[in-house]
Amino acid sequence: MTALRIFFIGGGISYRALFNWISPWHYIPTMLGSPLFVLIFFTYLGRFTDVEDESFFVRCDDELNPPAGQALGRLVALVGVAPAEPLEYLVLRITQDAEGHVEVVAEHG
């Protein structure tokens, strides 16, 4: 009986310690501010690293995604990575349809 009492009282105290502090005034700015902070942090981190600008590219524009394809819920993106010096890109065409099926096809860059 003592073990059950300790289990339920300890569980209640832990629950209050974890979740009782959450009020809308704390929760909403935390949930909105955290992703924004991460985005800004990695933007500045990427700015000060020695990665060359030409070593990769991501293309997802109106030429790849015409309005007719967007209306059908289709998304196409080209991701190119140059892993070595002669800058020959490994280009991946990533396509997702409205049902969520993803197709990745390697193209010659």
Secondary structure by P-SEA (a helix, b strand, c coil): caaaaaaaaaaaaaaaaccccccccccaaaaaaaaaaaaaaaaaaaaaccccccccccccccccccaaaaaabbbbbbbbbbcccccccbbbbbbbcccbbbbbbbbcc
